[in-house]
Amino acid sequence: MYSFGSLAESPKTVLEPLAEISHRFGAISLAQRLEEIKVWLMDDLVILEQDIQQSSSAEGDLADRAASHLLHQPGKRIRPLCVVLAARIGGQEMSVDVRNLAVACELVHAATLLHDDVLDEGTERRGADASRVLYGNSASILGGDRLLIEALKRVQSTGQNELLSRLMDVIAVMVQAEAIQLERRGEFVPDSAQYMEIISGKTASIFEWGLRAGGVVGGLDEAAVSALSSFGMNLGMAFQMADDVLDLDGDPEVTGKNAFADLRDGKLTWPLIVACEEDPSIEPVLRAVARSPAALTGERSREIRELIVGTNCLEATRERARQFAAEAEAELAKLPESSATEALKAVVSVAINRGV
């Protein structure tokens, strides 16, 4: 399980779980870089985590408790970390505005998780019971709504009206992408163009906004902010591709997700698209799963997984993730070298190696 830990127990920060992942995959040099970055940003990231966890109260109403339960679960916090690092590129340390933008980025992400678990009838999130299981669907929906409102208020407090407008656009795109997924439930059509539209909206758009937000509050010029935005979009695409691999090849004890969750929910993923291209006989099998996901149990689940991974779709997906990662790093190369840009390179490496 990615471990963030309780601040009362230890000063763990977002970079510690990333370093643990790197150690697990044998990427010692990368793990060492992350440990160095952790020491560099320790104070800032502890403050950031405290702010995230205090955005909802475990003593409040049901909506607050549903949100608080999720926010207190171990998380990688990659999105707010990216905001902090982007601001550092411009020489801006952890100001109130940086903190509010970083927390807003995480709260939008957390809100989508609360909503997704209701739509997907998810039972686990980050290795624990999903909020909807403990507090009910209505409370989870309202908890997510509260987090979205809190995120918008935090951005508004910075006086950056363009960032506020852009974040509202991002939320609209996220809703649209989720609506497309909902519309497709119960059917399976391996449409690569629609897949790219969905993941750019659901996953990559908030990365893009966070990197832009950090660059803007960091005082960077428009060319640098544009490079960071493009970096964020490519990072988000790579991140989702790696996540797709984990659905078929990840250990639930490590990922904190139900095994084959995407497959059961009839979600379109890149490995499934590639598998159908390599072996057209797989498409009707996946269409049947989409119609009757309850049938995906026991031996049948293992059989279908073997059929899918036998096409080499996992390595093809990893390669596509590496391509997005390379495009992200090309955007970073447009910026002056600094500890912050090196840290963002490390984040890219971890993001794509989660599915190794």
QUIJO-V425115 format. One record per residue. N is the residue number from 1. RES is the residue in one small letter. SS is DSSP state (~ for helix, > for strand, _ for the rest). PSI is psi as a letter, one per 20 degrees, with the letter a starting at -180 (none if undefined). Layout:
BEGIN
N&RES&SS&PSI  N&RES&SS&PSI
END
This chain:
BEGIN
1&m&_&p  2&y&_&p  3&s&_&o  4&f&_&h  5&g&_&r  6&s&_&p  7&l&_&h  8&a&_&h  9&e&_&h  10&s&_&q  11&p&_&l  12&k&_&q  13&t&_&r  14&v&~&h  15&l&~&i  16&e&~&g  17&p&~&h  18&l&~&h  19&a&~&h  20&e&~&h  21&i&~&g  22&s&~&g  23&h&~&g  24&r&~&h  25&f&_&j  26&g&_&j  27&a&_&m  28&i&~&g  29&s&~&h  30&l&~&g  31&a&~&h  32&q&~&g  33&r&~&g  34&l&~&h  35&e&~&h  36&e&~&g  37&i&~&h  38&k&~&g  39&v&~&g  40&w&~&g  41&l&~&j  42&m&~&g  43&d&~&g  44&d&~&g  45&l&~&h  46&v&~&g  47&i&~&g  48&l&~&g  49&e&~&g  50&q&~&g  51&d&~&g  52&i&~&g  53&q&~&h  54&q&_&j  55&s&_&i  56&s&_&q  57&s&_&p  58&a&_&i  59&e&_&j  60&g&_&b  61&d&_&a  62&l&~&g  63&a&~&g  64&d&~&g  65&r&~&h  66&a&~&g  67&a&~&g  68&s&~&h  69&h&~&g  70&l&~&g  71&l&~&h  72&h&_&i  73&q&_&q  74&p&_&p  75&g&_&q  76&k&_&h  77&r&_&k  78&i&~&h  79&r&~&g  80&p&~&h  81&l&~&g  82&c&~&h  83&v&~&g  84&v&~&g  85&l&~&h  86&a&~&g  87&a&~&h  88&r&~&h  89&i&~&h  90&g&_&j  91&g&_&j  92&q&_&p  93&e&_&a  94&m&_&m  95&s&_&r  96&v&~&g  97&d&~&g  98&v&~&g  99&r&~&g  100&n&~&h  101&l&~&g  102&a&~&g  103&v&~&g  104&a&~&h  105&c&~&g  106&e&~&h  107&l&~&h  108&v&~&g  109&h&~&g  110&a&~&h  111&a&~&g  112&t&~&h  113&l&~&g  114&l&~&g  115&h&~&g  116&d&~&g  117&d&~&h  118&v&~&g  119&l&~&h  120&d&_&i  121&e&_&l  122&g&_&q  123&t&_&i  124&e&>&q  125&r&>&p  126&r&_&k  127&g&_&j  128&a&>&r  129&d&>&p  130&a&_&q  131&s&~&h  132&r&~&h  133&v&~&h  134&l&~&h  135&y&~&i  136&g&_&q  137&n&~&g  138&s&~&g  139&a&~&h  140&s&~&g  141&i&~&g  142&l&~&h  143&g&~&g  144&g&~&g  145&d&~&g  146&r&~&g  147&l&~&h  148&l&~&g  149&i&~&g  150&e&~&h  151&a&~&g  152&l&~&h  153&k&~&g  154&r&~&g  155&v&~&g  156&q&~&h  157&s&~&i  158&t&_&i  159&g&_&j  160&q&_&n  161&n&~&h  162&e&~&g  163&l&~&h  164&l&~&g  165&s&~&g  166&r&~&h  167&l&~&h  168&m&~&h  169&d&~&g  170&v&~&g  171&i&~&h  172&a&~&g  173&v&~&h  174&m&~&g  175&v&~&g  176&q&~&g  177&a&~&g  178&e&~&h  179&a&~&h  180&i&~&g  181&q&~&g  182&l&~&g  183&e&~&h  184&r&~&i  185&r&_&p  186&g&_&j  187&e&_&r  188&f&_&o  189&v&_&o  190&p&_&m  191&d&_&o  192&s&~&h  193&a&~&g  194&q&~&h  195&y&~&g  196&m&~&h  197&e&~&g  198&i&~&g  199&i&~&h  200&s&~&h  201&g&~&g  202&k&~&h  203&t&~&g  204&a&~&h  205&s&~&h  206&i&~&h  207&f&~&g  208&e&~&g  209&w&~&g  210&g&~&g  211&l&~&h  212&r&~&g  213&a&~&g  214&g&~&g  215&g&~&g  216&v&~&g  217&v&~&h  218&g&_&i  219&g&_&j  220&l&_&q  221&d&_&r  222&e&~&h  223&a&~&g  224&a&~&g  225&v&~&h  226&s&~&g  227&a&~&g  228&l&~&h  229&s&~&g  230&s&~&h  231&f&~&g  232&g&~&g  233&m&~&g  234&n&~&h  235&l&~&g  236&g&~&h  237&m&~&g  238&a&~&g  239&f&~&g  240&q&~&h  241&m&~&g  242&a&~&h  243&d&~&h  244&d&~&h  245&v&~&g  246&l&~&h  247&d&~&h  248&l&~&h  249&d&~&j  250&g&_&q  251&d&_&o  252&p&~&h  253&e&~&h  254&v&~&g  255&t&~&h  256&g&_&j  257&k&_&q  258&n&_&p  259&a&_&p  260&f&_&k  261&a&~&g  262&d&~&g  263&l&~&g  264&r&~&h  265&d&_&i  266&g&_&k  267&k&_&q  268&l&_&p  269&t&_&r  270&w&~&g  271&p&~&h  272&l&~&h  273&i&~&g  274&v&~&g  275&a&~&g  276&c&~&h  277&e&~&h  278&e&~&h  279&d&_&n  280&p&_&h  281&s&~&i  282&i&~&h  283&e&~&g  284&p&~&h  285&v&~&g  286&l&~&h  287&r&~&h  288&a&~&h  289&v&~&g  290&a&~&h  291&r&~&h  292&s&_&m  293&p&~&h  294&a&~&h  295&a&~&i  296&l&_&m  297&t&_&q  298&g&~&c  299&e&~&h  300&r&~&h  301&s&~&g  302&r&~&h  303&e&~&g  304&i&~&h  305&r&~&g  306&e&~&h  307&l&~&g  308&i&~&g  309&v&~&i  310&g&_&i  311&t&_&j  312&n&_&k  313&c&~&h  314&l&~&g  315&e&~&h  316&a&~&h  317&t&~&g  318&r&~&h  319&e&~&h  320&r&~&h  321&a&~&g  322&r&~&h  323&q&~&g  324&f&~&h  325&a&~&h  326&a&~&h  327&e&~&h  328&a&~&g  329&e&~&h  330&a&~&h  331&e&~&h  332&l&~&h  333&a&_&i  334&k&_&i  335&l&_&q  336&p&_&q  337&e&_&p  338&s&_&r  339&s&~&h  340&a&~&g  341&t&~&h  342&e&~&h  343&a&~&h  344&l&~&h  345&k&~&h  346&a&~&h  347&v&~&g  348&v&~&g  349&s&~&g  350&v&~&g  351&a&~&g  352&i&~&i  353&n&~&i  354&r&_&h  355&g&_&j  356&v&_&none
END
